[in-house]
Amino acid sequence: MNTLSSIKGILFDLDGVLYVGSHAVQGAVKAVDDIRASGMLCRFVTNTSTLSLTSLQQKINALGFSIPANEIISAPQATLLYLRRQPNPVCRLLLAEDVKKDFIDFNQSGTTADFIVIGDIGSAWTYPLLNQVFNGLMHGAKLIAIHKNRFWQTEHGLQMDIGGFVDALEYASGVKAMIIGKPSRDFFQIALDDMGLNSSEVAIIGDDIDVDIDGGQQVGIKGILVRTGKYRQNYAEASAVKPDLIIDSVVELPRVLGI
């Protein structure tokens, strides 16, 4: 494929591309192994914000993959990469307990933080907590949101996600949040910097035409859409986003890359 001839690195979305639920996509393990064995740089990117790096790696590799931790960039891991580039940041972490384990090396404070990091904390949200964060922002803290999703699907139906809380804090304080997860430009730039590649040398393979394909293309990354996971033909065809390539599944990726 001429459009992929300059590709030196691949960003793999996880859920819907490498696995669906608790089952690996047929042929996905071998496809990833073949691509990594070719010497092509790989990163595995996800907005999952409730699992530590260790837990996420265990989940992936329990499905048969052999992916090292340093190739996984979840939205919390992207936050880590960003914070490590800041000079001695003091943080307030509103994160799931499992995710907090990855941030243990940072100085933390509930009152004098340089950065307030917001992720999924579920029912821990209260008015006093929101007001504490608001006052931190008013005293100069910067706001980082792992993502800004409006809601998510649970076994009990739809549940409000953190986007509404982030909006409320932005409105009250006048401080604009840095949104880390896909499809933000910051997320993709963090991944590119970690690989040491230019955007023109990288492709993302994903099942979400908006978050994965459009997000990647906005920074110059090639977008490869797979017909697995949340892919729906009617939605994809109606979208203004045009993938650089559409394939049936990740199993075809080595072939189209000429591996």
ABEGO torsion letter per residue (X at the ends): XAAAAABABBBBBBBGAABBEABBBBGAAAAAAAAAAAGBBBBBBBABAABBAAAAAAAAAAAGBBBBAAABBBAAAAAAAAAAABBGBBBBBBBBAAAAAAAAABBBBAAABABBBBBBAEAABBAAAAAAAAAAAAAGBBBBBABABABBBBAAEBBBBAAAAAAAAAAAAGBBBBBABOABAAAAAAAAAAAGBBAAABBBBBABAAAAAAAAAAAGBBBBBBABEABBAAAAAABABBBABBBABAAAAAAAAGX
